[in-house]
Amino acid sequence: MAENGTGGFRITGRHVLFGMIGAFSVIFIVNGIFLTKAIQTFPGLETQAGYKYGLKFNERIAEAERQAALDLNLGLETAELGPGRYQFVVAAQDHAGTGVALRKVEARLMRPADTSHDVALTLTPAGGAGRFSAAADVPLRGQWDFTLAAETADGAPVTLRRRIWLD
């Protein structure tokens, strides 16, 4: 006599229910882990008083246009001096390649997503007009934002912002 296949394994509603509960539980657990890691590694705040900063957007555009009218070329060179120690050289030149003297020079090295590792750089004149240099210990490898704020001899503000990668 032939069997009709009724004695084997059958998927019931209970199996489907437990399978769906298990699958969604895994999804919720993984999402919870990702959410926790995201909150711990990026606080979400890049700029203090972001609303007020945004209101001055047109002023920042005008400053960028004034700087472009100066026809000033700002260059940045980086060199590794040793494990975790780097040299930063900034050069300011006019369109003819002549060094342009800067004053009130301030520079900062910032992590794009975490301000707790920011490094203030003390730039000192280095070999000619418009050349400044600083050496600093950098706590982490990876992507950094180098920012510079200065003035020309006649008081015109000059800024430089470069995203760099440090190994």
Secondary structure, DSSP 4 states (H G I P E B T S, - for coil): ----STTS----HHHHHHHHHHHHHHHHHHHHHHHHHHHHH--S--STTHHHHHHTHHHHHHHHHHHHHTT-EEEEEEEEEETTEEEEEEEEE-TTS-B--EEEEEEEEE-SS-GGG-EEE--EE-SSTTEEEEEEE-SS-EEEEEEEEEEETT--EEEEEEEEEE-
